[in-house]
């Protein structure tokens, strides 16, 4: 939960907050050129498109980070991975509870 809360606080900075940092990102030339064309067609700046993509990436991973910040879930995940490695037979979809 702490990790997810930190991400919430940090991601808020990219959505209208005052704090902005500079980072250099190396993008293959071909992809950079395509991004420039898209930005031009959409009449947007490349940095705005990249910021949007970063926000989407963070949003997609928040749930995973939230689960991994809970020790009980990490333990459940580790047990599940061990069962898979030991080839323990799991339940079929029809055997699972709703």
Secondary structure as the mmCIF struct_conf table of DSSP 4:
data_model
#
loop_
_struct_conf.conf_type_id
_struct_conf.id
_struct_conf.beg_label_comp_id
_struct_conf.beg_label_asym_id
_struct_conf.beg_label_seq_id
_struct_conf.end_label_comp_id
_struct_conf.end_label_asym_id
_struct_conf.end_label_seq_id
HELX_RH_AL_P HELX_RH_AL_P1 UNK A 2 UNK A 13
TURN_TY1_P TURN_TY1_P1 UNK A 14 UNK A 16
BEND BEND1 UNK A 18 UNK A 18
HELX_RH_AL_P HELX_RH_AL_P2 UNK A 29 UNK A 42
TURN_TY1_P TURN_TY1_P2 UNK A 43 UNK A 43
HELX_RH_AL_P HELX_RH_AL_P3 UNK A 46 UNK A 68
TURN_TY1_P TURN_TY1_P3 UNK A 69 UNK A 69
BEND BEND2 UNK A 70 UNK A 70
HELX_RH_AL_P HELX_RH_AL_P4 UNK A 71 UNK A 85
TURN_TY1_P TURN_TY1_P4 UNK A 86 UNK A 87
HELX_RH_3T_P HELX_RH_3T_P1 UNK A 93 UNK A 95
BEND BEND3 UNK A 96 UNK A 96
#
